[in-house]
Amino acid sequence: MERAGQVRTIIECKNLGKTFDTKETHLEVLKNLNLSVRENEFVVLLGPGQCGKTTLMNIIAGIQQPTEGEVIFNGEKITKPNPRLGVVYQTTGLFPWFNVMHNVDFGPRMKHMPRSERLAKAQHFIDLVGLTGFEKSFPIHLSGGMRQRVGIARAYCNDPEVLLMDEPFGHLDAQTRYSMQEAIEQIWSQEKRTVIFITNNIEEAVYLADRVVLLTNCPTCVKDEVIVDLPRPRNYVDKEFLRLREQIGELFESTK
């Protein structure tokens, strides 16, 4: 992992607050949340269920606006969605009428990239996520894990500087989830991007992260952070892996 002094900060969340008001309720979801993310860093945001993680992700992505504070991306305030910020959710939102190739090359196609160039680019990422041979398959014929791989390939094919991933493996069975964790770690190692990854799974956080940021219960702010300075690929039963898992588990319990 690169040290803080050697790389620039690419995203800064400054004193973020978010409330949702209706006639009946006043719900404070984020409160005085501060977070910095460095270029090419894999940051995992670990927090309890329903603590406001998705709201935070949507604010970073420019989909929602904070009630207080601001998000700075490459020195500029985020006020709307930015194509340099790619998003992958639990539900991939694939176009069911497009096959794998056309789902993955959708972004470059909308940018009017020449056909041969965009198809070659899409093929690169299809190969990278392990879907070679499924280019003509439609989403309905793919498993949940395969659909997530298509979503990840599509996000990477848009050349984002930052990839935002909101519990992308949360709906998958345990075996598929392990497979996807290994896949995303391999993809990140080959195609470096800044990644902000949301989960409530401690083992997943330790396996993927350069740095685990622990969030409190709602209203959410940053409770603590842990550097995961382990060699990649990681071993789930390595003694140091298990020690960090226990340490983060104890901190995680205190956030609830």
N, C-alpha and C positions, 0 to 999 in steps of 0.2 A: 504494500500500500504506500502511496506517495504521502509524504508528510505535509502538514499544513503550510509550512513556510515555502514549499516548492510549487504550489499550485494556487490558482486564483479562486476566489469565491464566485460562484456563478448564480446562486440564488440566496436571497436574504429575506426572511420573514421578520418584520419589525413590529413588535407590540400588537400583534394581530388580535382583534376581538370580533366576534360574530354573534349577533342575537337575532332570533326570529320572533317577531311580535304578531299576535293576532288579537282579536277582541277579548279572547278568553285567557291567553297565556303570554308569558314573557320568558322565552327559553334562551338562556345564555349558553352557547356551544363552545366558543373559544374565548379565552381571557388572557390577555397580555402574553401571547405566545411569541417566542423569539427562536429563530432557527437559521443557521447558516449551512449551506451545502457547497462543497468544493467541486471543481471540475473533475470529471471522470470518477467521482466517488460513488460507491454503492451504499446508500444510506437506507436503513430500515427504520420505519416509524412503528413502534410496538405500543399498542394501547388496548385497553379493555373494549369489549363490544359496546357499540352505541356511545362512544366517548367523543365523537366528532371528527374521526379520522378522514372520512369521506368529504366532509365539509371543508376540512383543511386542504385536501387534495384538489377539490374543485376551485378553491380560492387561488392556490398556486397555479392551476391551469388557466385561470382567468374566466372560468365558467360562472363563478359567483364572485361578488365583491364583499370585502370585509366591512363590518360596521365601524371598526377602528383599525388603525395601523395600515401597513402596506407591504406588498411583496415586490422586491427588486430582482429583476432578471437581466444579467449582463449590464447593470448600471441603469436600467430603465424600469419605471414602475409598470407593473402589470395591471391593465385595465380591461382587457378583453382576451379571448383565446388567441394563442400565438402558435403558428405552425412549427416553431422551433421547440415546442413543448408537446411531446407525444403522450397520449393517455391510453392505458389498457385497464379495463374494468373486469369485474368477475364475469359479467356477461359481455361477450366479445362484440356484439353488434355487427356481425358479418352480414353482408348483403346476401340473402338466400338465393337470389336469382343469378348471382355470379359464382363461377367456380373459384377454386383456390387461387389460380394465377390472376384472375381478374380482380379478386378481393385484394390481393397483395399489391398489384400494380395500380390500384385506384388513385392513390395520391399523385404519383408521377404522371398518370394519365391526365388528371385535372390540371397539372402544371404544363401540359402540352409537351412533355418530353417525347422525343422521337420514339416510334414504336419499338424498333430493335433495341434501343438503349434501355427503355423502361422494362422490356421483357427480360433482358439479360440481368438487369438489376434485381427484378422480382425473383428470378430464378436463383440468384445468389442467396437471397434470404430464405427462400423455400428450402434450398439445400441445407442452409445453416440450421434451420429449426427441425431438420430431419423429416421433411415431407416430400422428398424426391419421389416422383412417380404418382403423386396425388394432385398434380397440377390441374387436371380436368375434373376433379371430384367437387361435388357441391356440399355445402355445410351440413345438409340434412343427412349425408352419408358418412359424416365424420364423428368420431367419439368426442367427448368433452375436452380431453387433453389435446386432441388434434386441432379442434377449433381454437383453443387457446394458442397453440403454436402458430396458426394462421394469423390470429390477432397480433401476436408479437412480431411476426414477419412483416405484417402490414405497417405496424408502427415504426419499425426500423427502416422500412423502405422509403418512408417520408423524410429520412435524414434528420431526426430531431436532435437537438443538442442535449435535451433532458428527456428522459423517459419516466413518466409517472405511472406507477402500477398499484392499483387499488385492490388488494386482496385477490389477485388474479387466479389463485389456485384454491380459493375458499370453497368452491362447490365441487371439487374433484375428490374422488376416493383416495385413500391413503397411498396406495401403490402408485397411482398416476401422479399424485402430488409430489412424491419423492422424485419421480422421473422428470417432472417439470422443473423442480428445483435444480436438479443436475443440468438440465438443458439450459435454463436461463443463466446459470453460472458460467457455463461453457460459452454461450453466445456473448455474454458481457465481456468475458476474457478476450474473445476474438474481435469483437466490434465495440470497442470502448465507448461508452456514453455515460453521462451522469445519470444515475438511477435513484429515484425516490420510491421506495417499495413499502406499502402498508400491509401489516399483518397483525394478527393477535396470537400467532403461533411462535413460541419461543425457540423451538428447535429450528424452524425455518429461518428465523432472524439470525441465529448464530451461523447457520450454514451459508447464508448469502452475504451478510453485511461486512463492510469495512468498519461501519459504526452503527450501533443500535441506539436510537433515541427513544427513551421511554416517555410516554404521554400519560398524564393523569386522567382520572375520570372526568366526566363533563361537569363544569366547563373546563375544556382541555388547555393545558399548558405543558411545557417541557419539564419533566420531573428530574431526569438524570440522563446520562449517556455513557455508553461503554464502547471502547475501541476493541474490535475483534481482529487482532494481529496474528492470524493463523495462516499457514500456507494453504494455497488452493491447488487442486480440489480438496475439500475438507472431508474428514472422516467422522461420521456421527458417533462413533464409540471411542474416539481418541480421548485420552485422559484430560488434555487441556480443553478440548471441545466440551466435555461433560462438566468441567469445572466452571467454564464460562456460562454454560446453560444453567447451572445451579445458581450462580451469582446473579444472572439476569432474572431468573425465576423469582428469586427473593425480592429483588427490586420491583419486579412486575406486580407481585402480590401487594406490595405497599402502595401501588398507584391506584388500587381499586377502592 
